[in-house]
């Protein structure tokens, strides 16, 4: 080949290599390393929000939420009701003793009807029996007072029983959510082992753990509150028994002949 022809071939090759089209084609090819460096990974969430927890727990979480609200309302109610001033108000007891010592039974009956406390209900039952019965005796009067006292004690104890029911049912609801979550996780694997996604498996396990924890978080405080109010109710019932014994003594002493 002649030198002139060789020079022409080299020049044409350089022109083709440096042509705009060739340059643009090379520029259009993405660099994998550059793309990987430019991509910003999504931020990793270190903790779940309340909405995420409720959504992961499913329907049992709504049931446990309702039970927690009811339990809190009961605790506030018992703090207001299970008090000495509500069960056996001192001012009323002093007034009742004065009326009975003065043998003013009609006024004592009206005072009991106005008050409406458990100790007033016990006194009212005893006074009404003395007014309506043709013949009475200390033994019969004692039975009347004990019967009404037992009824009032049952009313007090039955109220706090709701807290024990919540303490027993809440962990069972959490256990139901645990079973549902594990079934959800196992179904993902059972349908197609090859296509089982870790996110779906994690969703089932998350539901199982969340509902279990929620059931315990509702049940344990309810059981603690029940134990506290049970002791408080027992103390109040003992006070009712003491005041009932004093009432019986006054009624027998001032019993009309």
C-alpha positions, 0 to 999 in steps of 0.5 A: 500500500502506498504511503499516501493511501495509508495516511488517508485511511488513518485520517478517516479512521480518526474522523469516524472515531471522533464523530459526534454520533459515536461520541454520543453513543459512548456517553449514553452508556451508563456507568454502573459504579456511577449509578450505584454511587448516585443512588440514595438508599431509603432511610431505615426506620428504626421504630414503628409508629402507633399506626404501624403497630395497630395495623400490624396487629390486626383486628385483635388490636382494636378489641384490646384497645377497647378493653383498655379504655373500659378498664381505665374507665372502671379504675377511675370509677372505682376510685370515686365510688369505693371510698368510705365517704360513699359507702358509710359516710361518717356524718350520716352515721352520727345523725342516724345514731342520734335519731335512733337514740332519741327513738325518732324512727320515722325521721331515721327512716327518711334520713336513710331514704335520702342518703342511699349509701350501703349503710343507709340501705342496711339501716332502712331495711332494719327500720322498715322491718320494725315498722311493718312486722307485728312481732320481732325479735333480736334474732330476726332483726339480726338476720334482716341486717345480715341479709341486707349487709350481705347483699350490699357486700355482693354489690361492692364485690361484683363491681370490681369483678369486671377488672378480673374479667378484663385481666383474664380475657385480654391475654387470651385475645392476645393469644388469638392474635398470636395464632392468627399471625403464625397462621399468616406466616405459615400460609406464605410458605405453604402456598409457594416455598420458592416465592416466599417473601421475607416481608410477608413472613415478617408481617405474620411474625410481627402480628403474633408478637405485637398482639401477645405483648398488647394482651399482656399490657392490658391484662397485667395492669387490670389484674394489679388494679383488681387486687388493689380494689379487692383489698379496698372493698374488703376493708369497706365491707368490714366497716359495714359489718361494724356499723351494722353491729352498732345499728343492731345494738341501737335498734334492740335497745330502743325497740318499742314494747 
